[in-house]
């Protein structure tokens, strides 16, 4: 396995997740903005690694595998941080459902691989991940607006905090429903690989 630039960009999202979570706990001016900017950078790297891999003909099974894994690590890591910050039972339930789904599908993929069956990523799973990432963006935007940007704006943004926060929560709920639904669909479609 060769660590080329696309693979390095992919793997970089794991340490960046830890960096974002650390910034979420920091209270110094600009920390919330930096957390949001770094998160956006992870989104750009997600697009860029695929683009570079295709352009430089460096597409590999390792790259495809790690791209999916790092997205899951990024989203679940940040969701866990939100559970602690918001002290929310709803977030806890969503994280647990998402974790169960990911372990279930990953375990099924491993069993399928031993039988020579490739369980490809499906549209439902990709849409779910995209919605989760947008939801994270909304929730990271709120503290940036509240702590860093509000004082520079010529109008009050207090009324917008709850709206932006609620949009992020609703998107997470939608993503969790899609996660459970796509997990069930995977099991139905590939249940034959679990039969001895």
ChimeraX attribute file (.defattr): number of C-alpha atoms within 10 A of each C-alpha:
attribute: neighborCount
match mode: 1-to-1
recipient: residues
	/A:1	8
	/A:2	9
	/A:3	11
	/A:4	13
	/A:5	15
	/A:6	24
	/A:7	23
	/A:8	14
	/A:9	21
	/A:10	24
	/A:11	20
	/A:12	15
	/A:13	23
	/A:14	18
	/A:15	11
	/A:16	17
	/A:17	23
	/A:18	15
	/A:19	15
	/A:20	24
	/A:21	18
	/A:22	13
	/A:23	19
	/A:24	22
	/A:25	13
	/A:26	13
	/A:27	10
	/A:28	10
	/A:29	11
	/A:30	15
	/A:31	20
	/A:32	26
	/A:33	21
	/A:34	17
	/A:35	26
	/A:36	24
	/A:37	17
	/A:38	18
	/A:39	22
	/A:40	15
	/A:41	14
	/A:42	21
	/A:43	17
	/A:44	12
	/A:45	19
	/A:46	20
	/A:47	14
	/A:48	16
	/A:49	23
	/A:50	20
	/A:51	15
	/A:52	17
	/A:53	18
	/A:54	13
	/A:55	10
	/A:56	11
	/A:57	9
	/A:58	18
	/A:59	17
	/A:60	14
	/A:61	10
	/A:62	12
	/A:63	22
	/A:64	14
	/A:65	10
	/A:66	15
	/A:67	20
	/A:68	15
	/A:69	16
	/A:70	19
	/A:71	23
	/A:72	19
	/A:73	14
	/A:74	22
	/A:75	19
	/A:76	20
	/A:77	17
	/A:78	20
	/A:79	22
	/A:80	16
	/A:81	18
	/A:82	20
	/A:83	17
	/A:84	12
	/A:85	11
	/A:86	11
	/A:87	11
	/A:88	12
	/A:89	11
	/A:90	14
	/A:91	20
	/A:92	17
	/A:93	13
	/A:94	23
	/A:95	22
	/A:96	15
	/A:97	15
	/A:98	23
	/A:99	15
	/A:100	15
	/A:101	20
	/A:102	18
	/A:103	12
	/A:104	15
	/A:105	19
	/A:106	14
	/A:107	12
	/A:108	18
	/A:109	19
	/A:110	14
	/A:111	16
	/A:112	18
	/A:113	13
	/A:114	10
	/A:115	11
	/A:116	10
	/A:117	13
	/A:118	13
	/A:119	18
	/A:120	8
	/A:121	10
	/A:122	11
	/A:123	10
	/A:124	17
	/A:125	17
	/A:126	15
	/A:127	15
	/A:128	21
	/A:129	20
	/A:130	15
	/A:131	19
	/A:132	25
	/A:133	23
	/A:134	18
	/A:135	26
	/A:136	22
	/A:137	19
	/A:138	19
	/A:139	19
	/A:140	25
	/A:141	20
	/A:142	22
	/A:143	20
	/A:144	21
	/A:145	20
	/A:146	15
	/A:147	16
	/A:148	16
	/A:149	15
	/A:150	15
	/A:151	12
	/A:152	8
	/A:153	9
	/A:154	7
	/A:155	8
	/A:156	9
	/A:157	14
	/A:158	11
	/A:159	8
	/A:160	13
	/A:161	15
	/A:162	12
	/A:163	13
	/A:164	18
	/A:165	19
	/A:166	15
	/A:167	15
	/A:168	24
	/A:169	19
	/A:170	12
	/A:171	20
	/A:172	24
	/A:173	18
	/A:174	15
	/A:175	25
	/A:176	23
	/A:177	16
	/A:178	20
	/A:179	26
	/A:180	19
	/A:181	15
	/A:182	21
	/A:183	21
	/A:184	14
	/A:185	14
	/A:186	22
	/A:187	15
	/A:188	10
	/A:189	11
	/A:190	17
	/A:191	12
	/A:192	10
	/A:193	18
	/A:194	11
	/A:195	6
	/A:196	4
